[in-house]
Amino acid sequence: MKLPKTGMNPLIRISIAILLGVIFGFVGNAVISDATLEFVSGILLMPLYRMWSRMLNAISGPIIFLTVVTALLNTRRIEERGGSSIQVIARYFLGSIIAVALALVLTWPMFRLGYVQLEIGREVFLEVLDEVLGIVPSNIFEPFLTSDTAQLLFLAFAFGHILNGLGDRVDLITGLMRQANVVGLKIADLVSRLVPIFTAILLCLEIWDGNTRLLLDLWKPLVLALAISSAVILGMGLLVSCFVGMTAREFFAKLWEPFRVSIRTASLDQSFAAAQQSCIEDLGIEAGYVKVGLPQGLVLYMPVSAIGTIVFTLFAAQTLGVEGNAAWYLAAVVMAVVVFVATPPVPGANLLAYVVLFKTLGIPDQALLDAMIFDIVFGLFANAANQTMLQMTMTYQAKRLGLLHRRKQLS
């Protein structure tokens, strides 16, 4: 099997990988004996999959930490301009939670779960409290070894806040953190080139093991997530365009180029320049605000990714017979947002976020392979859509703060 060239459109590469995985999976089932399939799966494919998981686990912890710390270091400029970085971060969280809650309401009729009563007692309360307080690690190394997202975020926010508070006195350390983050992003880019290979491997494993219940219906959450995300983007675009005094058509035209670049390249690194130019030159947002808010938001604001997560989670839970109640749905909404805050920018690394989410919600591990496939395919759209949502949010805030230059909008 010859891999597509690196320069090929990532969407085409992954589509080819999915097609090859399906072909090898079903053809293998038809013409190869069960004993041979079991041998190939157990001796070759499963070890490769475990290696992939270990690789993601090894790089994810440091990248989560570095991306959050770097994003917080960038918020120092917001404080210098008289703004509040805490309010900015809180606004990102609130916006994502509203989008996910809306997605939950729209998804629930299609993927409705069995309902169980919630019994709240002293032991249950203490267990929940222990889980919440568990974000504080027993030592600073453990979260990196276990890739515990909640604990890594706690350490990163604490460390970033301390560095911001010390200001110029720790310029050497902040410079090293930024350089380390650049290295981490480069490693992430190199690992992403392996995604098509492991997409095909995962599909073969699913088909040969007979675990195709989720796989065959994977189109349902994909279509629904795309529809809900598109509706959210359209609705927000109409509201923001009205607020800033532009026609909807004009507003979306100014957002199109960075969205197109992100879809075509499947890389926010390559679309960042287009997004920055769109914000400053086309939307008329003050340049200083863009240079601070755009890189920070790309790390901390992922509403469309969270929408996809809640849709797939409900789909997997219903298919596998998981029961839920009000507390379950509340946990699903909050976790869908939290686990995507500074998730490593590695295609497929969101599998780690699904591990945390599924463990919390009691969803069987067999859904993880399908979650990775869903995340890879939906992520091609979600990354571009997250960026578009961020541009809309920044346009709204710039107008509210008097940082929107109407002259540039009309040029």
N, C-alpha and C positions, 0 to 999 in steps of 0.2 A: 504494500500500500504506500504510494508516494504522496507525501504531504504537499498541499498547495504552497506556492511561493509566499515568502514573507510579505511581499508588497501587495498581495491580493487583498481586496476588501474583506475586513474581518467577518462581515455578515455572510459573505459567500464562503469563506473558509469554514465557518461553523456550520453553515447549511450543508456543505459537502460532508463534513464530519458526521452530522446527524444522519444524512442519507446513507453513508457507508456503514455506520453503526447499525442502522435498521436492516440494511441488506445483509450484512454479515450475520446479524442476530437471527433473522428469520430463515435465511438460507442454511445457516449452520444447524438450526433446529430440524430442518427438513432432510438434510443429506448426511449429517454427521451423527454417529451413535451417541447415546446419552453418556456412556462411559468416557468417550473421547472429549465431549463437551465439558464434563465434570473435571477431567484432567486439565484441559486448557484453562478453564475458569479458575480452578483452585491453584494450579501451579504457576500460571503466567499472569492472568488478568487481575485477580484479587491482590497479589503482591504489588503489582503496578499501581493499583488504586490506593493501597495503603501507603505506598511511597509518596504518591501525590498528596494524600492527606497530611503526611508528616512534613512534607515540604511547605505546604500552606501553613501548618501549625508553627513551623520554625520561624517563618518570616512575618507572620501576622502580628504576633505580640509586639515586637519592636516597632513595626510600622504603625499600628494603632497608637502606640505611645507617642511616637515622633510626630505624626500628623496632627494629633490633638494639641500637643505642646506648641508646635509651630503655629497652628491656627490661633492659639491663645496669645502667643508672642505678637502676632500681627494685630491683635486687638488693642495693643498699647497705643497705636496711632488713633484709635477711636477715642480713647480716654484723653489723649493729648488735644483732640479737637473738641473736647467738652462733652462727648457722648458717653454712654454707658455700655461697656461690653457685656455686662450681665444681662441688660435688657435686650440686647441684640440676640444673644444666645437663647434667652427665654422666648423671644418672638419666633425664632426658628423652631423650637420645640413645640410651641403652641400651634403654629401653622401646620406642622406635620401631624400632630395629634388630631386636629380638626379634619384634615384630609383623610386620615386613616379611619376615623370614626364614621365619616360619611361613606367611605368604601365598605365598612363593615355593615352599615345599614342597607346598602344596595346589594351586597353579596349574600347576606343572611337568608333571604327567601330562596335562593338557588341552592346554597350549601348549608341547609339548616341542620343543626346537631340535635341529638337526643338530649333531653334536659334532666338534670339531677338536682335535687334540693341541696342547698348549702347549709351545713350544720357548723355553726361557729361556737367553739368552746375555748377553754383556756389553752389547751395544748395546740389547737389550730392557730390561735392568735400568736402564741409564742413562736411557733414554727415560721409563720409569716414574718414576724418581727425579726427573727434570726436571719431570714433570707435577705431582708432589706439591709440590715446592719452588716451583712456579709460582704458588702462592697469594700469594707476596710480589710486589707490583706494582713495576714499574720507576719509577713516579711515582704520586703520590696522586690524580691526575686521571684517569688512564687507565681504572681500573675503572668510574668513573661514565660515561665515554663509551662503553665497550664492554659495559656491564652484565655484567661478569664476576662471577658470583655468589660464587665462592670467594674472589676478591681483595677484594670488597666486605665479605664476612663477616670476613676477616682484619683489614681496616682498622677495621671497626666494633667488633670485639671488643677490638682494641688500644686504640682511642680511648676506648671505654667503660670499660675497665679503668684507663686513665690518669686519667680524670675521677673515677672512684670512689676512686682512691688519693689524689687531691688534696683530696677532701672539700669542706668548706665554702669553701675558698679559690677555688673555681671555680663558685660558686653561680650567677653571672650566665650563664656559658656553659651550664651544665646546664639552666637555665630556658629559654634560647633554643632548646636542642635539643628540649626537650619541646614548646614552642610550635610549632616547625617540624614536629614529628611530627604534631601536630594538623592543621596545614595540609595535610600530605601525605595524611592519611587522608581529609580532605574532598575533595581532588582525586580520590582513588581512588574515593570514593563517586559523584562526578559522572561519571567515566569508565565506571563499571559500568552506567550507564543506557544505554550504547550497545551493550552486549553482545547483546541480542536482534537488533539490526540486523545485526551482523557474523556472528552465528550463521547467519542466513538466507543471507547472502552466501557464507559458506564452503560451505554445503550446495549452493548453486547451482553454485559453482565445481567442487566434487567431481563432481557429476552431469554437468555439461556437458563436463568434461574426460575423462569416462569412468573416473575413478579411484575406483570404488565398491567395490573389493574389500574394503577395510577398513570402509567405511561400512556396507555391508549386513550385516556380521557384528558391528557395534559393540555389539549387545545382549549378546553373549557375555561380553566383559570386564565390562560394566556389571553384569550379573546375578551373575557370579562375585565381583566386588569387593564388591558389596552383601552377598552371602551370607557371605563370609569376614569382612568387617568386623562384621557382625551377630553372628557366632559369637564373634569376639574380644571384643566388648563384653559379650555374655552371659556368657562364661567369666570375664572379669575382674570383672564385676558380682557373680557368684556367690561368687568368692573373697574380694572385699573385704567384701561383706555378711556373710559368715561371720566374717571377721577382726574386724569392728567390732561383731558381736553383733546384727545386724538380720536380719530375714527378707528374702529376695531380692525379694519383692513389695513390701515396704515401702521397700526401698532404691531400686528402680527408680521407684517412685511419686514419691519425692523428687527424682529427676533428670528427670522428665518435662517439667515446665513450661518450663525453659530450653531443652530440646531442641525442644519444640513451637514456642516463640517463634522460635527460630533457623530452623527449617524454614519456618515461615509467612512470615517477613520476609526470609529469606536474608541476614540481616545480624547479625554478631556484636556490632556496636555496640548494636543494639536488644535483643539477648538478654543482654547483659553484666549488666544490672541484675538480671534474673531469675536468672542463674547465681550472682551474688554473694549474693542473698537466699537462694537454695536452699542454698548452702554454709554460710552463717552460721546462718540460722533453722531450716532443715529438717534438714541434715546435722549441725549442731552444731559446725562447725569454728570455731576461735578467729578473731575478726574481723581481728585484725592480720595473721595468717598468710594469710587470704584476700585482703586488700587488696594484699599483696605478691605472693603466688604466682599468683593468677588472671590478672592482666594479663600477667605474664611468661610463664606457661605457654601462653596463647593465641597468643603469638608464636613460642615455641620448641618447642612440643609438638604435632606434627601426624601422629600414627601412622596415622590412617585415610586421610588424603590420601596418605601414603607407600604404604599398601597398594594403593590404587587405581592409583598410579603403577607399581608393580612388576607388577601384573596386566596393565595396558594395554601396558607395555613388552614383556612376554613375548608377548602376543597380536600386537603389531605385528611383532616380530622373527620370529616363526614364519610369519606371513602373507607377509612380504617375503623370506623365505628366508635370514635372518641365522643364522650358525652361532655356537655358544657353547661355552665350556669352564668349568672350575671358576673360573678367574680372572675370566671374563666375568660369571658369576653373582654372585661376591663384589663386583665393581665395581657391578653393578646394585643390590644390596642397599644398599651404603653410599651410592651416589649418590642413590637414591630417598629416603633420609632427609635427606641433606645439602642437596639442592637445594630442599627445602621448608622449611628453617630460615629463617624471616623472609622467605619469598617475599612480594612485595608483595600486600597485601590487596585486589587488584583482580581481579574476575572475568574470567578469560581471560588474566591476566598470567602464570599458571603456564606458558603457552606458552614463556616464556623458560627456565623450568626444564627443560622437555622438550627445548629446543634443546641445552642443555648435556649433558643425559643421553644423547640420541640420538647426538650427536657423539662422546661418549666410548665408546659401545657399538657404533658403526658401523651404526646404523639409518638408512635413507634418509630424506631430508627430506620425502618425500611423506606420511609418517605424521604430520607436524606438524599439518596441518589437522584430522585425525581426533582427534589428541591434545587439541586445543583444545575440540572438541565434547564429547569424553568428559569432559574436566576440568570444563566448565561444568555438564553434567548431573550427574555424580557429585559435584561440589563442593557442590551444594545439600544433599546428605546428609552429605558429609564434614565440612563446617564445623561442623554441629551435633554430629556424632559425635565429632569431635576435642574439642569442649568437654565432652561427656559423659565421655570417657576422662580428660580432665584433672581433672574433679571426682572421679572415682573414685580417681585417683592421689593427689590432695590429701587425700581422706578417709583413705586408707591411711596416708599420711605423718603426718597429724594424730593419728591413733590411736597410731602408733608413738612420736611425740614428746610425747604427753600433752596435745595441743591439741584433743582432741575432747570436747565436753560432752554426755554422755549425757542429761542432763536435757532439753536442747533437742530431742534426737532423739525423746524420748518424749512431748513436748508436742503 
